[in-house]
Every structure is written in structure tokens, then in C-alpha cells.
Amino acid sequence: MIGMARVLDTVNRRRIWCLCIITVIVMSVINPKFLSYDNIYGLCVSQIAYGMAALGLATSLIAGEMNISIASILALSGVVFVTLIEIVGVLPAFLLAVLVSGVVGLITGYFIAYKGLPAFLVGVVFMISMRGAALFISNSQTIVIHNRMLRELGSVSVGPIPVLFIVLVISAILIELFLKYTRPGRNLYAIGGDAEVADACGLNTRLYKMIAVAFSSVMAGVGGIFLTTRLLGANPSVGADAILTILPIVVIGGISLNGGKGSIVGTLSGIMLMYLLLNIMSMFNIPVSVQSLVRGMILLSIIVGERYIANRDRKI
């Protein structure tokens, strides 16, 4: 009985992963093409950009702050990256694009953490302004990548698994290890759980929050660059609906919108499940408008469920 209870507890804690496995098994039976080389490659490559941004947003939410400006950071970093390639080279362009993303994140985090402005409103302001910056830099045009190495890098894979997808998984593992096994990582959980108590314990809560928001922008910037290499060009309008996909991903993965709860490995399972669902809907030719409706309903149901559980625990 004790062994069964442990198994059930493990399944409950890893229920999203279990659901992913069940979905793969069922779909492989229903449609053999689901496990084809092309579909596996397409499924993996579609997760990379928004997946990187989701890891950053999850970290920010663990610290108790939301950064919705990441939708525009995706576009801005890509535009800056491609614009600078011919001027300074690939690696310096990558570093500068990530630096720009980080600086924007630091400014966003400063207004949220040190000035006490609502994270949502600050995020909206920077989302609009950074989208404008991307459109200005690119002159509202798609900038094509001409660098041969980058054009080839976007399609490099190990079997049907893109190399950039492997980078996504490794990034998730490293962030998870940092959050769970380092003092600063555990401090982020403490601050997200109760900032006042954490502040009373001597933690510099405002600095932690600012850095967490900046990190979410950095990860979105990296995701934007990865997306640019896949699309072979930088489009200033890319990522307009990013937050509608990324936010449900992190919530599905177990990240609490109230902060202090969840894990990056859980977020990775949310990425997998969301894109499995999108892939399945595409295979059955379900319209994009319906797919957006499904994403919205998933997010709504999880938020309602989370509030119900929180109220139930409060009563207990």
C-alpha cells in the first residue's frame, strides 16, 4: 500500500509529463505520421523560441513578478541581431542583442521593484515601446539573414531533434538546478512566496525582483534570436501573440501567478504539452482561430482551478 501511495504521489506531481506521454502514445496509434521524422522535427523546432521565453517568464513569476513585455523583446532582439551581423559579426551581434534585451529588462524591473509600479502596466508600456523600436530599426521591413553559417545553423539537428531544442532542454535543467540548489535561487522562491517576510529576514527583495525581470527579458531575447535563425530573417511584428502562448505554458507547468511556487522542469512539461496540443490541432486542420480559443480556455480553466485550490487551502 505504501509503495502504491508513493507511485500515485509521483504520478500526481508529474501529471503533466504523464499526460504528454499518454498523448504521444494515443496519437501514434491514431495517426502513424505523428512519429514521422518531419513531424518530430517540426514539433521540436516550434518549441524553441517561445520555450526559451517561457523559462524566463517562469523564473520571473517565481519571484512574484510578471513581465509581459517579453512579447516585444522577442522581436527587438531578432531585429538588433540581424542588423548588427554585417557590422560586427555573428557572435558580437548575438551578445549585443542579448545585452539590449537585458538592459530593457533591468529598466522594466527597476520601475516595478524600486518604484512600486504595477508590473502589468509597466509591461504594457515596454511591450508597446519595444515593438515600436523594432519597427523603427527595421523600417517596418523583414530583414533577411544572408550569413551562410546562420542559415545552416537553423536547420542543424541530431536525427529529428534540432540542436537548438537540445539547448532549450539544457537551459531548463541549468535554471532548475540554480533555483533549487543555490541560495539566490531559493531566495527567489522565498521572495515570491512572501516578499514582506523575506524583506524582514534581510533579503534585498527589490534587487532580486529587478534581476528576475531582467532575466526574463534576456531569455526572451535569446528566444528571439533563435526564432530569427529559424525563419532566416527578423520580422519586427513577430511574437505579437507570444504572451497568449507563453503564459498558458508556464501556468500549465505549475507556476503560480501569485509567485513562490512551481519549477522550471514543470515549465518544460508545459511547453511540451502545449505544443503537442497545437501540433495535434494542426494535424487535424483545426483553424488557427479555434487554436487561440483553446489556448485561452486552457489558461482560464487553470487560473480558476488555482484560485479554487488556494481558497480551499485557506479554509483548511
For each residue, the residues with C-beta under 8 A, 3 or more apart:
1: 4 5
2: 5 6
3: 6 7
4: 1 7 8
5: 1 2 8 9
6: 2 3 9 10
7: 3 4 10 11
8: 4 5 11 12
9: 5 6 12 13
10: 6 7 13 14
11: 7 8 14 15 18
12: 8 9 15
13: 9 10
14: 10 11 17 18 269
15: 11 12 18 19
16: 19 20 252 253 254 266 269 270 272 273
17: 14 20 21 269 272
18: 11 14 15 21 22
19: 15 16 22 23 273
20: 16 17 23 24 269 272 273 276
21: 17 18 24 25
22: 18 19 25 26
23: 19 20 26 27 273 276 277 280
24: 20 21 27 28 34 35 276
25: 21 22 28 29
26: 22 23 29 30
27: 23 24 30 31 34 276 280
28: 24 25 31 32 34 35
29: 25 26
30: 26 27 34
31: 27 28 34 283
32: 28 35 36
33: 36 39 283
34: 24 27 28 30 31 39 283
35: 24 28 32 39 40
36: 32 33 39 40
37: 40 41 159 160
38: 41 42 160
39: 33 34 35 36 42 43 279 283
40: 35 36 37 43 44 160 161
41: 37 38 44 45 157 160 161 162
42: 38 39 45 46 279
43: 39 40 46 47 275 276 279
44: 40 41 47 48 160 161 162 165
45: 41 42 48 162 164 165 230
46: 42 43 275 278 279
47: 43 44 50 51 165 168 271 272 275
48: 44 45 51 52 162 164 165 167 168 223 226 227 230
49: 52 53 74 223 224 226 227 230
50: 47 53 54 223 242 245 246 249 271
51: 47 48 54 55 168 223 249 268 271
52: 48 49 55 56 168 171 219 220 222 223 226
53: 49 50 56 57 70 73 74 216 219 220 223 224 242 246
54: 50 51 57 58 246 249 250 253 267 270 271
55: 51 52 58 59 168 171 172 175 219 264 267 268
56: 52 53 59 60 67 70 215 216 217 218 219 220 223
57: 53 54 60 61 66 67 70 216 219 220 246 247 250
58: 54 55 61 62 250 253 255 262 264 267
59: 55 56 62 63 175 179 188 212 215 216 219 264
60: 56 57 63 65 66 67 212 213 215 216
61: 57 58 64 65 66 192 250 255 256 257 259 262
62: 58 59 179 188 189 192 212 255 259 260 261 262
63: 59 60 188 191 192 208 209 212 213 259
64: 61 191 192 193 195 209 258 259 260
65: 60 61 109 112 113 119 209 212 213 259
66: 57 60 61 119 120 123 257
67: 56 57 60 70 105 108 109 119 123 213 216 217
68: 71 120 123 124 127 243 247
69: 72 73 104 108 122 123 124 125 126 127 130 217
70: 53 56 57 67 73 74 216 217 219 220 242 243 246
71: 68 74 75 127 131 220 239 240 241 242 243 246
72: 69 75 76 126 127 128 129 130 131 134 239
73: 53 69 70 76 77 101 104 105 130 217 220 221 224
74: 49 53 70 71 77 78 220 221 223 224 227 238 239 242
75: 71 72 78 79 130 131 134 224 234 235 236 237 238 239
76: 72 73 79 80 100 101 104 130 131 133 134 137 221 224
77: 73 74 80 81 97 98 100 101 220 221 222 223 224 225 228
78: 74 75 81 82 97 134 224 225 227 228 234 235 238
79: 75 76 82 83 134 137 138 143 234 236
80: 76 77 83 84 93 96 97 100 137
81: 77 78 84 85 93 94 96 97 224 225 228 234
82: 78 79 85 93 143 144 145 228 233 234
83: 79 80 87 93 137 138 143 234
84: 80 81 87 88 92 93 96 97
85: 81 82 88 89 90 93 145 147 150
86: 146
87: 83 84 93
88: 84 85 92 93 96
89: 85 92 93
90: 85 93 94 147 149 150
91: 94 95
92: 84 88 89 95 96
93: 80 81 82 83 84 85 87 88 89 90 96 97
94: 81 90 91 97 98 225
95: 91 92 98 99
96: 80 81 84 88 92 93 99 100
97: 77 78 80 81 84 93 94 100 101 221 224 225
98: 77 94 95 101 102 218 221 222 225
99: 95 96 102 103
100: 76 77 80 96 97 103 104 221
101: 73 76 77 97 98 104 105 217 218 220 221 222 224
102: 98 99 105 106 214 217 218 221
103: 99 100 106 107
104: 69 73 76 100 101 107 108 126 130 217
105: 67 73 101 102 108 109 213 214 215 216 217 218
106: 102 103 109 110 210 213 214 217
107: 103 104 110 111 126
108: 67 69 104 105 111 112 122 123 126 213 214 217
109: 65 67 105 106 112 113 209 210 211 212 213 214
110: 106 107 113 114 115 210
111: 107 108 114 115 117 122
112: 65 108 109 115 116 117 118 119 122 209 210 213
113: 65 109 110 205 206 207 209 210 213
114: 110 111 206 210
115: 110 111 112
116: 112
117: 111 112 121 122
118: 112 121 122
119: 65 66 67 112 122 123 213
120: 66 68 123 124
121: 117 118 124 125
122: 69 108 111 112 117 118 119 125 126
123: 66 67 68 69 108 119 120 126 127
124: 68 69 120 121 127 128
125: 69 121 122 128 129
126: 69 72 104 107 108 122 123 129 130
127: 68 69 71 72 123 124 130 131
128: 72 124 125 131 132
129: 72 125 126 132 133
130: 69 72 73 75 76 104 126 127 133 134
131: 71 72 75 76 127 128 134 135 236 240
132: 128 129 135 136
133: 76 129 130 136 137
134: 72 75 76 78 79 130 131 137 138 236
135: 131 132 138 139 140 236 237
136: 132 133 139
137: 76 79 80 83 133 134 236
138: 79 83 134 135 141 142 143 234 236
139: 135 136
140: 135 236
141: 138 236
142: 138 233 234 235 236
143: 79 82 83 138 233 234
144: 82 232 233
145: 82 85 150 151 228 229 232 233 234
146: 86 151
147: 85 90 150 151
148: 151 152
149: 90 152 153
150: 85 90 145 147 153 154 229
151: 145 146 147 148 154 232
152: 148 149 155 156
153: 149 150 156 163 229
154: 150 151 164 229 230 231 232
155: 152 162
156: 152 153 162 163
157: 41 160 161 162 163
158: 161 163 166
159: 37
160: 37 38 40 41 44 157
161: 40 41 44 157 158 165 166
162: 41 44 45 48 155 156 157 165 166
163: 153 156 157 158 166 167
164: 45 48 154 167 168 226 229 230
165: 44 45 47 48 161 162 168 169
166: 158 161 162 163 169 170
167: 48 163 164 170 171 226
168: 47 48 51 52 55 164 165 171 172 271
169: 165 166 172 173 268
170: 166 167 173 174
171: 52 55 167 168 174 175 219
172: 55 168 169 175 176 264 265 267 268
173: 169 170 176 177 265
174: 170 171 177 178
175: 55 59 171 172 178 179 264
176: 172 173 179 180 263 264 265
177: 173 174 180 181 182
178: 174 175 181 182 184 185
179: 59 62 175 176 182 185 186 188 189 263 264
180: 176 177 185 186 263
181: 177 178 185
182: 177 178 179 185 186
183: 186 187
184: 178 187 188 208
185: 178 179 180 181 182 188 189
186: 179 180 182 183 189 190
187: 183 184 190 191 198 203 208
188: 59 62 63 179 184 185 191 192 208 212
189: 62 179 185 186 192 193 260 261
190: 186 187 193 194 197 198 201 203 260
191: 63 64 187 188 194 195 198 203 205 208 209 259 260
192: 61 62 63 64 188 189 195 256 258 259 260 261
193: 64 189 190 197 198 259 260 261
194: 190 191 197 198 260
195: 64 191 192 198 199 205 209
196: 199 200
197: 190 193 194 200 201
198: 187 190 191 193 194 195 201 203 205
199: 195 196 202 203 205
200: 196 197
201: 190 197 198
202: 199
203: 187 190 191 198 199 208
204: 207 208
205: 113 191 195 198 199 208 209
206: 113 114 209 210
207: 113 204 210 211
208: 63 184 187 188 191 203 204 205 211 212
209: 63 64 65 109 112 113 191 195 205 206 212 213
210: 106 109 110 112 113 114 206 207 213 214
211: 109 207 208 214 215
212: 59 60 62 63 65 109 188 208 209 215 216
213: 60 63 65 67 105 106 108 109 112 113 119 209 210 216 217
214: 102 105 106 108 109 210 211 217 218
215: 56 59 60 105 211 212 218 219
216: 53 56 57 59 60 67 70 105 212 213 219 220
217: 56 67 69 70 73 101 102 104 105 106 108 213 214 220 221
218: 56 98 101 102 105 214 215 221 222
219: 52 53 55 56 57 59 70 171 215 216 222 223
220: 52 53 56 57 70 71 73 74 77 101 216 217 223 224
221: 73 74 76 77 97 98 100 101 102 217 218 224 225
222: 52 77 98 101 218 219 225 226
223: 48 49 50 51 52 53 56 74 77 219 220 226 227
224: 49 53 73 74 75 76 77 78 81 97 101 220 221 227 228 238 239
225: 77 78 81 94 97 98 221 222 228 229
226: 48 49 52 164 167 222 223 229 230
227: 48 49 74 78 223 224 230 231 238 239
228: 77 78 81 82 145 224 225 231 232 233 234
229: 145 150 153 154 164 225 226 232
230: 45 48 49 154 164 226 227
231: 154 227 228 234 235 238
232: 144 145 151 154 228 229
233: 82 142 143 144 145 228
234: 75 78 79 81 82 83 138 142 143 145 228 231 238
235: 75 78 142 231 238
236: 75 79 131 134 135 137 138 140 141 142
237: 75 135 240
238: 74 75 78 224 227 231 234 235
239: 71 72 74 75 224 227 242
240: 71 131 237
241: 71 244 245 292
242: 50 53 70 71 74 239 245 246
243: 68 70 71 246 247
244: 241 247 248 292 295 296
245: 50 241 242 248 249 274 295
246: 50 53 54 57 70 71 242 243 249 250
247: 57 68 243 244 250 251 299
248: 244 245 251 252 270 274 295 298 299 302
249: 50 51 54 245 246 252 253 267 270 271 274
250: 54 57 58 61 246 247 253 255 262 267 270
251: 247 248 254 255 257 270 299 302 303 306
252: 16 248 249 269 270 273 274 298 302
253: 16 54 58 249 250 262 263 266 267 268 269 270 271
254: 16 251 261 262 263 266 267 269 270
255: 58 61 62 250 251 261 262 266 267 270
256: 61 192 259 260 261 262 306
257: 61 66 251 303 306
258: 64 192 261 310
259: 61 62 63 64 65 191 192 193 256
260: 62 64 189 190 191 192 193 194 256
261: 62 189 192 193 254 255 256 258
262: 58 61 62 250 253 254 255 256 266 267
263: 176 179 180 253 254 266 267
264: 55 58 59 172 175 176 179 267 268
265: 172 173 176 268 269
266: 16 253 254 255 262 263 269 270
267: 54 55 58 172 249 250 253 254 255 262 263 264 270 271
268: 51 55 169 172 253 264 265 271 272
269: 14 16 17 20 252 253 254 265 266 272 273
270: 16 54 248 249 250 251 252 253 254 255 266 267 273 274
271: 47 50 51 54 168 249 253 267 268 274 275
272: 16 17 20 47 268 269 275 276
273: 16 19 20 23 252 269 270 276 277
274: 245 248 249 252 270 271 277 278 295 298
275: 43 46 47 271 272 278 279
276: 20 23 24 27 43 272 273 279 280
277: 23 273 274 280 281 294 298
278: 46 274 275 281 282 291
279: 39 42 43 46 275 276 282 283
280: 23 27 276 277 283 284
281: 277 278 284 286 290 291 294
282: 278 279 285 286 291
283: 31 33 34 39 279 280
284: 280 281
285: 282
286: 281 282 290 291
287: 290 291
288: 291 292
289: 292 293
290: 281 286 287 293 294
291: 278 281 282 286 287 288 294 295
292: 241 244 288 289 295 296
293: 289 290 296 297
294: 277 281 290 291 297 298
295: 244 245 248 274 291 292 298 299
296: 244 292 293 299 300
297: 293 294 300 301
298: 248 252 274 277 294 295 301 302
299: 247 248 251 295 296 302 303
300: 296 297 303 304
301: 297 298 304 305
302: 248 251 252 298 299 305 306
303: 251 257 299 300 306 307
304: 300 301 307 308
305: 301 302 308 309
306: 251 256 257 302 303 309 310
307: 303 304 310 311
308: 304 305 311 312
309: 305 306 312 313
310: 258 306 307 313 314
311: 307 308 314 315
312: 308 309 315 316
313: 309 310 316
314: 310 311
315: 311 312
316: 312 313
